[in-house]
Amino acid sequence: MEMSFEMEMPVEIGGHAPAFGMVAEAAADVAAREALLDRAMGPKRRKKSSEKLRRGRRPSEGLAFVARDALGGVAGTVRLWDVRLGEGGAAALLLGPLAVDPSLKNAGIGSALMRHAIAEAARLGHAAILLVGDAPYYARFGFSAEKTGSLAMPGPYERHRLLALELVEGALDGVHGTLKAAGRKLKAQELISAA
Ligand SMILES: CC(C)(COP(=O)(O)OP(=O)(O)OC[C@H]1O[C@@H](n2cnc3c(N)ncnc32)[C@H](O)[C@@H]1OP(=O)(O)O)[C@@H](O)C(=O)NCCC(=O)NCCS
């Protein structure tokens, strides 16, 4: 498992004692992550348009994270996915789902995951991150709908919830078209465990 020393350090959140580390997701976390997503988002989560861009793909290299508690449990999850903006368009990332265990809401775990994910995406040289979500939550990380007006999801979505953050200034200038999945495909065995 690849984990830098820094990523293993516990992060102090919400004024509580350090208890959670924002770390790379391991293969052993998949079942706990899926159970957490079911608890946090319910069964309809698989019907979202974002899911069309994720199904059968792997997250972008190095961009799947969990918030790990002191006992090794999964308290939160976020992943980023490679997409293209329009046919043959610019490369970008799609973030999601972001979720925190319902019993641990409002303790800063979601924010810590977001900040870690954004910093890692920038460090890896990505130009922009898109997501479909609540602007009042994601605005604190710099996301807005300002540059997504000419972009579209491949399925039903609410236009004002398609948000973006440029990691490279101007990366989203003039982009238009429907988002397309561009991630590495899952292998057959991985497809079975991801079902
Ligand atoms: C949304 C979610 C990831 C936030 O994680 P979290 O660890 O509880 O959030 P944080 O502790 O970092 O931040 C809490 C703050 O965000 C606010 N917040 C949480 N969800 C919000 C939303 N949907 N819209 C606006 N503000 C929101 C809280 O009111 C709180 O505000 P405060 O800082 O002024 O007190 C988590 O609540 C969750 O998993 N929800 C269910 C799944 C989901 O909706 N995922 C996002 C899909 S768009």
The ligand as a MOL file (V3000), in Angstrom:
LIG
                    3D

  0  0  0     0  0            999 V3000
M  V30 BEGIN CTAB
M  V30 COUNTS 48 50 0 0 0
M  V30 BEGIN ATOM
M  V30 1 C -22.1680 16.5310 3.1370 0
M  V30 2 C -21.1940 15.8070 4.0450 0
M  V30 3 C -20.1470 15.0780 3.2160 0
M  V30 4 C -20.4970 16.8460 4.9360 0
M  V30 5 O -19.5330 16.2180 5.7470 0
M  V30 6 P -19.3350 16.6550 7.2730 0
M  V30 7 O -18.1170 15.9950 7.7890 0
M  V30 8 O -20.5980 16.4290 8.0150 0
M  V30 9 O -19.1260 18.2290 7.0740 0
M  V30 10 P -18.1300 19.2060 7.7990 0
M  V30 11 O -18.0870 18.8640 9.2580 0
M  V30 12 O -16.8640 19.2790 7.0780 0
M  V30 13 O -18.8650 20.5770 7.5970 0
M  V30 14 C -20.0060 20.8500 8.3170 0
M  V30 15 C -20.5910 22.1620 7.8210 0
M  V30 16 O -21.1300 21.9690 6.5160 0
M  V30 17 C -22.5060 22.3090 6.5170 0
M  V30 18 N -23.1950 21.4370 5.5720 0
M  V30 19 C -23.2520 20.1010 5.5490 0
M  V30 20 N -23.9820 19.6780 4.4930 0
M  V30 21 C -24.3780 20.8030 3.8460 0
M  V30 22 C -25.1590 21.0280 2.6910 0
M  V30 23 N -25.6880 20.0350 1.9950 0
M  V30 24 N -25.3480 22.3250 2.2990 0
M  V30 25 C -24.8360 23.3430 2.9960 0
M  V30 26 N -24.0750 23.1830 4.1000 0
M  V30 27 C -23.8660 21.9280 4.5170 0
M  V30 28 C -22.9380 22.0700 7.9430 0
M  V30 29 O -24.0990 22.8070 8.2470 0
M  V30 30 C -21.7420 22.6070 8.7120 0
M  V30 31 O -21.7580 24.0160 8.7070 0
M  V30 32 P -20.9270 24.9060 9.7680 0
M  V30 33 O -19.4730 24.6680 9.4810 0
M  V30 34 O -21.3520 26.3030 9.4650 0
M  V30 35 O -21.3510 24.3960 11.1010 0
M  V30 36 C -21.9120 14.7880 4.9780 0
M  V30 37 O -22.8740 15.4620 5.7370 0
M  V30 38 C -22.5780 13.6350 4.2520 0
M  V30 39 O -21.9700 12.5950 4.0920 0
M  V30 40 N -23.8360 13.8020 3.8340 0
M  V30 41 C -24.5590 12.7450 3.1430 0
M  V30 42 C -24.0010 12.4790 1.7910 0
M  V30 43 C -23.9930 13.7170 0.9200 0
M  V30 44 O -24.9700 14.4630 0.8970 0
M  V30 45 N -22.8720 13.9080 0.2270 0
M  V30 46 C -22.6640 15.0560 -0.5990 0
M  V30 47 C -23.2900 14.8570 -1.9310 0
M  V30 48 S -23.4640 16.4290 -2.7180 0
M  V30 END ATOM
M  V30 BEGIN BOND
M  V30 1 1 1 2
M  V30 2 1 2 3
M  V30 3 1 2 4
M  V30 4 1 2 36
M  V30 5 1 4 5
M  V30 6 1 5 6
M  V30 7 2 6 7
M  V30 8 1 6 8
M  V30 9 1 6 9
M  V30 10 1 9 10
M  V30 11 2 10 11
M  V30 12 1 10 12
M  V30 13 1 10 13
M  V30 14 1 13 14
M  V30 15 1 14 15
M  V30 16 1 15 16
M  V30 17 1 15 30
M  V30 18 1 16 17
M  V30 19 1 17 18
M  V30 20 1 17 28
M  V30 21 1 18 19
M  V30 22 1 18 27
M  V30 23 2 19 20
M  V30 24 1 20 21
M  V30 25 1 21 22
M  V30 26 2 21 27
M  V30 27 1 22 23
M  V30 28 2 22 24
M  V30 29 1 24 25
M  V30 30 2 25 26
M  V30 31 1 26 27
M  V30 32 1 28 29
M  V30 33 1 28 30
M  V30 34 1 30 31
M  V30 35 1 31 32
M  V30 36 2 32 33
M  V30 37 1 32 34
M  V30 38 1 32 35
M  V30 39 1 36 37
M  V30 40 1 36 38
M  V30 41 2 38 39
M  V30 42 1 38 40
M  V30 43 1 40 41
M  V30 44 1 41 42
M  V30 45 1 42 43
M  V30 46 2 43 44
M  V30 47 1 43 45
M  V30 48 1 45 46
M  V30 49 1 46 47
M  V30 50 1 47 48
M  V30 END BOND
M  V30 END CTAB
M  END
